[in-house]
Protein backbone atom coordinates (compact mmCIF):
# COMPACT_ATOMS: atom_id res chain seq x y z
CA UNK A 1 0.00 0.00 0.00
CA UNK A 2 1.33 3.44 -0.92
CA UNK A 3 0.59 6.49 1.20
CA UNK A 4 1.08 10.10 0.10
CA UNK A 5 0.70 12.81 2.75
CA UNK A 6 -1.08 16.05 1.90
CA UNK A 7 0.06 19.67 2.26
CA UNK A 8 2.87 20.12 4.84
CA UNK A 9 2.50 16.70 6.45
CA UNK A 10 5.35 14.20 6.76
CA UNK A 11 5.38 10.42 7.34
CA UNK A 12 8.10 9.28 9.77
CA UNK A 13 9.27 5.82 10.86
CA UNK A 14 10.65 5.76 14.41
CA UNK A 15 14.27 4.64 14.76
CA UNK A 16 14.70 2.35 17.75
CA UNK A 17 17.48 3.26 20.19
CA UNK A 18 20.18 0.89 21.39
CA UNK A 19 19.16 -1.91 23.76
CA UNK A 20 22.08 -1.16 26.10
CA UNK A 21 23.39 1.96 27.81
CA UNK A 22 26.95 3.21 27.31
CA UNK A 23 27.91 1.35 30.52
CA UNK A 24 26.57 -1.96 29.17
CA UNK A 25 23.32 -2.09 31.18
CA UNK A 26 20.44 -3.70 29.27
CA UNK A 27 17.27 -1.59 29.32
CA UNK A 28 14.05 -3.64 29.73
CA UNK A 29 11.09 -2.91 27.40
CA UNK A 30 8.99 -1.57 30.27
CA UNK A 31 11.56 1.15 31.06
CA UNK A 32 12.09 2.33 27.50
CA UNK A 33 10.65 5.58 26.23
CA UNK A 34 9.38 6.00 22.70
CA UNK A 35 12.17 7.16 20.41
CA UNK A 36 12.18 10.80 19.41
CA UNK A 37 14.24 10.19 16.31
CA UNK A 38 13.01 8.91 12.99
CA UNK A 39 13.49 8.57 9.26
CA UNK A 40 11.31 10.50 6.83
CA UNK A 41 9.41 8.04 4.61
CA UNK A 42 7.25 10.46 2.59
CA UNK A 43 6.59 14.20 2.40
CA UNK A 44 3.67 16.23 1.09
CA UNK A 45 4.00 18.84 -1.65
CA UNK A 46 4.15 21.74 0.82
CA UNK A 47 1.98 24.37 2.45
CA UNK A 48 0.28 27.20 0.61
CA UNK A 49 1.20 30.79 1.42
CA UNK A 50 -1.25 33.72 1.49
CA UNK A 51 -1.05 34.20 -2.27
CA UNK A 52 -1.85 30.53 -2.93
CA UNK A 53 1.62 29.43 -4.04
CA UNK A 54 3.02 26.16 -2.70
CA UNK A 55 6.03 26.59 -0.40
CA UNK A 56 8.26 23.49 -0.55
CA UNK A 57 9.21 21.67 2.67
CA UNK A 58 12.73 21.74 4.13
CA UNK A 59 12.82 17.99 4.80
CA UNK A 60 12.99 15.27 2.17
CA UNK A 61 12.59 11.51 2.02
CA UNK A 62 15.47 9.71 3.75
CA UNK A 63 16.31 12.51 6.25
CA UNK A 64 16.86 11.54 9.91
CA UNK A 65 14.92 13.95 12.09
CA UNK A 66 14.31 14.78 15.76
CA UNK A 67 10.76 15.45 16.93
CA UNK A 68 8.92 16.10 20.18
CA UNK A 69 7.88 13.29 22.51
CA UNK A 70 4.15 13.76 21.84
CA UNK A 71 4.41 14.91 18.21
CA UNK A 72 2.36 13.49 15.38
CA UNK A 73 -0.38 10.91 15.06
CA UNK A 74 0.45 7.21 15.19
CA UNK A 75 -1.01 5.17 12.32
CA UNK A 76 -0.59 1.65 10.98
CA UNK A 77 -0.04 1.50 7.21
CA UNK A 78 0.71 -1.79 5.50
CA UNK A 79 1.39 -3.50 8.85
CA UNK A 80 4.00 -0.91 9.86
CA UNK A 81 3.66 1.64 12.69
CA UNK A 82 4.32 5.16 11.37
CA UNK A 83 3.86 8.74 12.51
CA UNK A 84 2.15 11.48 10.51
CA UNK A 85 3.13 14.98 11.59
CA UNK A 86 3.35 18.52 10.32
CA UNK A 87 6.72 19.96 9.37
CA UNK A 88 6.45 22.35 12.32
CA UNK A 89 6.56 19.34 14.74
CA UNK A 90 10.11 18.51 13.58
CA UNK A 91 12.85 20.13 15.65
CA UNK A 92 15.76 19.45 13.29
CA UNK A 93 17.50 17.24 10.75
CA UNK A 94 20.40 15.02 11.83
CA UNK A 95 23.35 15.16 9.44
Phi, psi and omega per residue, in radians:
X1 nan 2.293 3.088
X2 -1.718 2.572 3.137
X3 -2.354 2.228 3.134
X4 -2.111 2.013 -3.140
X5 -1.253 2.701 3.140
X6 -1.751 2.736 3.037
X7 0.913 -2.167 -3.074
X8 -1.764 0.501 3.137
X9 -1.591 2.683 -3.065
X10 -2.341 2.451 3.061
X11 -1.784 2.226 -3.061
X12 -2.215 2.408 3.014
X13 -1.799 2.188 3.121
X14 -1.110 2.481 3.055
X15 -1.808 2.106 -3.086
X16 -1.260 2.375 3.111
X17 -1.310 3.026 3.116
X18 -1.086 2.626 3.131
X19 -1.381 -0.277 -3.102
X20 -2.147 2.689 3.047
X21 -1.419 3.049 3.121
X22 -1.079 -0.505 3.141
X23 -1.471 -0.031 3.091
X24 1.665 0.091 3.141
X25 -1.388 2.297 3.126
X26 -1.452 2.285 -3.126
X27 -1.646 2.130 3.121
X28 -1.239 2.736 -3.113
X29 -1.007 -0.611 -3.094
X30 -1.208 -0.385 -3.112
X31 -1.682 -0.114 -3.087
X32 -1.366 2.536 3.000
X33 -1.717 2.786 3.098
X34 -1.166 2.416 3.137
X35 -1.123 2.560 3.127
X36 -1.935 0.406 -3.125
X37 -2.268 2.489 -3.122
X38 -2.736 3.037 3.118
X39 -1.959 2.324 3.136
X40 -1.297 2.162 -3.117
X41 -1.681 -0.702 -3.123
X42 -2.667 2.624 3.097
X43 -2.272 2.621 3.073
X44 -1.372 3.066 -3.101
X45 -1.227 -0.437 3.137
X46 2.290 2.967 3.139
X47 -1.566 2.760 3.088
X48 -1.678 2.413 3.071
X49 -1.493 -3.046 -3.074
X50 -1.124 -0.459 3.126
X51 -1.531 -0.063 3.099
X52 1.668 -0.011 3.117
X53 -1.401 2.557 3.121
X54 -1.425 2.238 3.085
X55 -1.763 2.059 -3.091
X56 -1.113 2.669 3.128
X57 -1.417 2.724 3.128
X58 -1.435 -0.383 -3.136
X59 -1.679 2.737 3.111
X60 -2.398 2.910 3.134
X61 -1.009 2.330 3.129
X62 1.716 -0.250 3.115
X63 -1.186 2.521 2.993
X64 -1.684 2.208 -3.022
X65 -2.218 2.753 2.990
X66 -1.874 2.427 3.128
X67 -2.456 2.890 -3.112
X68 -1.180 2.739 -3.080
X69 -1.008 -0.678 -3.077
X70 -1.886 0.381 -3.096
X71 -1.347 2.606 2.987
X72 1.333 3.094 3.119
X73 -2.088 2.222 3.140
X74 -1.394 2.297 3.112
X75 -2.373 2.806 3.070
X76 -2.040 2.016 -3.121
X77 -2.169 2.124 3.127
X78 1.046 0.567 3.125
X79 1.400 0.152 -3.115
X80 -2.086 2.373 3.104
X81 -1.413 2.137 -3.114
X82 -2.280 2.897 3.046
X83 -2.027 2.419 2.999
X84 -1.991 2.163 -3.117
X85 -2.491 2.867 3.047
X86 -1.445 2.750 3.140
X87 -1.043 -0.540 -3.116
X88 -1.191 -0.315 3.094
X89 -1.336 -0.295 -3.105
X90 -1.489 2.269 -3.105
X91 -1.521 -0.490 3.141
X92 3.135 2.939 3.123
X93 -1.876 2.280 3.089
X94 -1.480 2.282 -3.136
X95 -1.992 nan nan
